[in-house]
Amino acid sequence: MTSAFDALDALASDAALEGFGEEAVLIPRRGSQYAEAAADADRMAVKVRGIFSALAATSDLRGQSRGGEFRGTTRLVSEQSAFWIAAAQVAELGFRPAKGDLLRLPARCGSPSYAIAAIHPTSMGDLNLLLVREDVAE
């Protein structure tokens, strides 16, 4: 039996997906340390609906310095990309996404592809997939 809070969370998730959601294709892959990741025959590619976000991030690289040497820091600008999948969609997947799986966004210009670098589940059953841009040969 679901609680009132679970029902409210489901309504909020549906509203967020309605306003900001987009369709992606999740392609399971089987990774190898020294070879290109190949399709995983045990898990089929599926369409998922979620919320993609990419924001600029800066990181300071600080090395070892002595005295007055190297007063400045090197600043690195990068992009943090993530794809959020609501708990209801996670339950319908049939499998759990894994590190190294491919996520393609076909509705975006150039149909960008991202490898899943990390998976962060929430206490409500949602999944936050942290992504790394990947060039995929057709």
C-alpha positions as CSV (number, residue, x, y, z in Angstrom):
1,M,0.0,0.0,0.0
2,T,1.4,3.4,-0.9
3,S,1.4,6.3,1.5
4,A,0.2,9.8,0.8
5,F,3.8,10.9,0.4
6,D,4.4,8.2,-2.2
7,A,1.4,9.4,-4.2
8,L,2.6,13.0,-3.9
9,D,6.1,11.9,-5.1
10,A,4.6,10.1,-8.1
11,L,2.5,13.2,-9.0
12,A,5.6,15.4,-8.8
13,S,7.7,13.0,-10.9
14,D,4.9,12.9,-13.5
15,A,4.8,16.7,-13.6
16,A,8.6,17.0,-13.9
17,L,8.6,14.4,-16.7
18,E,5.8,16.2,-18.5
19,G,7.6,19.5,-18.5
20,F,11.2,18.5,-18.9
21,G,11.3,14.8,-19.9
22,E,12.7,13.4,-23.1
23,E,13.0,10.0,-24.6
24,A,16.3,8.2,-24.6
25,V,17.5,4.8,-25.7
26,L,19.3,2.7,-23.1
27,I,21.7,0.3,-24.8
28,P,23.2,-2.3,-22.4
29,R,26.8,-3.1,-23.0
30,R,29.3,-5.7,-21.7
31,G,32.6,-4.0,-20.9
32,S,36.1,-5.2,-21.1
33,Q,39.2,-3.5,-19.8
34,Y,41.2,-3.8,-23.1
35,A,38.4,-4.0,-25.7
36,E,35.6,-1.8,-26.9
37,A,32.4,-2.4,-25.1
38,A,30.0,-4.7,-27.0
39,A,26.3,-5.1,-26.8
40,D,25.0,-7.2,-24.0
41,A,23.0,-10.1,-25.4
42,D,21.3,-10.8,-22.0
43,R,19.7,-7.3,-21.8
44,M,17.8,-5.7,-24.6
45,A,17.9,-2.0,-25.5
46,V,14.9,-0.1,-24.2
47,K,13.4,3.3,-24.6
48,V,13.2,5.3,-21.3
49,R,11.8,8.7,-20.5
50,G,13.7,10.8,-18.1
51,I,15.3,14.3,-17.5
52,F,18.7,15.0,-19.0
53,S,20.7,17.8,-17.5
54,A,24.1,19.2,-18.4
55,L,25.7,22.1,-16.5
56,A,29.1,23.7,-16.6
57,A,31.4,23.0,-13.8
58,T,34.8,24.3,-12.9
59,S,37.5,22.5,-11.0
60,D,40.7,24.0,-9.6
61,L,43.8,21.9,-10.2
62,R,46.3,22.6,-7.4
63,G,49.7,21.0,-7.4
64,Q,52.4,21.0,-4.9
65,S,54.1,24.3,-4.3
66,R,56.8,25.7,-2.1
67,G,57.0,29.2,-0.8
68,G,56.0,31.7,-3.5
69,E,56.1,29.3,-6.4
70,F,53.0,28.5,-8.4
71,R,50.7,31.1,-6.7
72,G,47.9,30.7,-9.3
73,T,45.8,27.7,-10.0
74,T,44.8,26.0,-13.2
75,R,41.1,26.1,-13.8
76,L,39.4,23.4,-15.7
77,V,36.0,23.8,-17.2
78,S,33.9,20.7,-17.8
79,E,30.3,19.7,-18.2
80,Q,28.5,17.5,-15.7
81,S,25.8,15.4,-17.4
82,A,23.1,13.3,-15.7
83,F,19.9,11.5,-16.7
84,W,17.2,11.1,-14.0
85,I,14.8,8.2,-14.3
86,A,11.7,8.1,-12.1
87,A,11.0,5.1,-9.9
88,A,8.0,4.1,-12.0
89,Q,10.1,4.0,-15.1
90,V,12.9,2.1,-13.3
91,A,10.4,-0.6,-12.3
92,E,9.4,-1.1,-16.0
93,L,12.9,-1.4,-17.3
94,G,13.2,-5.1,-16.6
95,F,16.9,-4.7,-15.7
96,R,19.1,-2.3,-13.8
97,P,21.3,-0.1,-15.8
98,A,25.0,-0.8,-15.3
99,K,28.2,1.3,-15.5
100,G,29.4,1.3,-19.1
101,D,25.9,1.1,-20.6
102,L,25.2,3.5,-23.5
103,L,22.5,6.2,-23.3
104,R,21.5,7.8,-26.6
105,L,19.4,10.9,-27.0
106,P,17.8,10.6,-30.4
107,A,15.7,13.8,-30.3
108,R,18.7,16.0,-29.8
109,C,20.8,17.4,-32.6
110,G,23.4,14.8,-33.7
111,S,21.8,12.1,-31.4
112,P,24.5,12.4,-28.8
113,S,25.6,9.3,-26.9
114,Y,26.8,9.0,-23.3
115,A,28.3,6.2,-21.3
116,I,27.0,5.6,-17.8
117,A,29.9,6.4,-15.5
118,A,28.1,6.0,-12.2
119,I,24.6,5.2,-10.9
120,H,23.1,6.9,-7.9
121,P,19.8,5.5,-6.6
122,T,17.6,7.7,-4.4
123,S,15.7,6.6,-1.4
124,M,12.5,6.8,-3.4
125,G,13.7,4.3,-6.1
126,D,14.7,6.9,-8.7
127,L,18.0,6.6,-10.5
128,N,20.4,9.3,-11.3
129,L,22.8,8.2,-14.1
130,L,26.0,10.2,-14.2
131,L,27.1,10.4,-17.8
132,V,30.3,10.8,-19.9
133,R,30.0,11.9,-23.5
134,E,31.1,9.2,-25.9
135,D,31.8,9.2,-29.6
136,V,30.1,6.2,-31.2
137,A,31.0,5.0,-34.7
138,E,27.9,4.1,-36.7
